[in-house]
C-alpha cells in the first residue's frame, strides 16, 4: 500500500459510505458506493468493496471494485477483483489480478525504425507480367507451341 499523505481522507475498514466524494486523495479500507471526483490518488485496500464511477489521477485497486474508472494511471494488484470499464493512460496489472470488462489504454505508437523497415520492403508483385510481344512464327522457341 502507498503511504498515505497527511491530507488523505480514509474510509475506515468498518465504515460504509454512500454518495458523492470529491477531494485530493482517498483511501478506502471499508465499503463505498457512489461517484468519486479526485484530483489525486484513490487507493482501495485488500478487503475493501467499492462500487463507483471514479475520476482520479492515480487509482490503485487491491480490493473488490465494480464500476467505471478514468485515470492517468491505473494499478491493479494481485488481490484485486475488478469489473467494469477502465480508461487509463498507463495500466499496470499484477499477476493474479482479476480484471473483467472494457479496457481502453492508448495505443503505443509504432517506433520510427519499424516504419522505415516496412517502407524499405519491396511490395509484392501484382500479377504475372504479360509478354510485350507475341513470339515470332519463325522463332525456334515458338515451334514447341501447339497449333
Secondary structure by P-SEA (a helix, b strand, c coil): ccccccccccccccccccccccccbbbbcbbbbbbbbccbbbbbcccbbbbccccccbbbbcccccbbbbccbbbbcccbbbbcbbbccbbbbccccccccccccccccccaaaaaaaaaccccccccccccccccccccccccccc
